[in-house]
Amino acid sequence: MNPKLIMILSGVLMIIAAGMMVGKGEWTMMAVVLPIWFAILGIWWYRERTRE
């Protein structure tokens, strides 16, 4: 699959998951998952920028 499509799909799923976590008051879970996801997104974005 196209890596950009995968990142867009994971972004949409992460927004949905974050909304569900906020709705249930799972603040500790969100505090763990969001930084990990942002780190993965940052690494992927950096690799995409340096590859070209």
FENRA-V509841 format. One record per residue. N is the residue number from 1. RES is the residue in one letter. PSI is psi as a letter, one per 30 degrees, with the letter a starting at -180 (NA if undefined). BURIAL is b if it has 9 or more other ideal C-beta (glycine too) atoms within 8 Angstrom, else e. D_CENTER is the distance of its C-alpha to the mean C-alpha in Angstrom with 2 decimals. Layout:
BEGIN
N;RES;PSI;BURIAL;D_CENTER, N;RES;PSI;BURIAL;D_CENTER
END
This chain:
BEGIN
1;M;l;e;17.64, 2;N;k;e;16.59, 3;P;e;e;13.56, 4;K;e;e;12.75, 5;L;e;e;13.02, 6;I;e;b;10.68, 7;M;e;b;7.84, 8;I;e;e;9.03, 9;L;e;e;9.34, 10;S;e;b;5.97, 11;G;e;b;5.05, 12;V;e;e;8.28, 13;L;e;e;7.98, 14;M;e;b;5.33, 15;I;e;e;7.92, 16;I;e;e;10.62, 17;A;e;b;9.84, 18;A;e;b;9.74, 19;G;e;e;12.93, 20;M;e;e;14.48, 21;M;e;b;13.98, 22;V;e;b;15.59, 23;G;e;e;18.23, 24;K;f;e;19.25, 25;G;g;e;19.18, 26;E;i;e;16.89, 27;W;e;e;16.27, 28;T;e;e;16.47, 29;M;e;e;13.86, 30;M;e;b;11.41, 31;A;f;e;12.68, 32;V;e;e;11.93, 33;V;e;b;8.49, 34;L;e;b;6.81, 35;P;e;e;8.53, 36;I;e;e;7.78, 37;W;e;b;4.01, 38;F;e;e;5.53, 39;A;e;e;8.29, 40;I;e;e;7.14, 41;L;e;b;6.07, 42;G;e;e;9.41, 43;I;e;e;11.31, 44;W;e;b;10.65, 45;W;e;e;11.64, 46;Y;e;e;14.55, 47;R;e;e;15.74, 48;E;e;b;15.79, 49;R;e;e;17.80, 50;T;f;e;20.18, 51;R;e;e;20.87, 52;E;NA;e;22.77
END
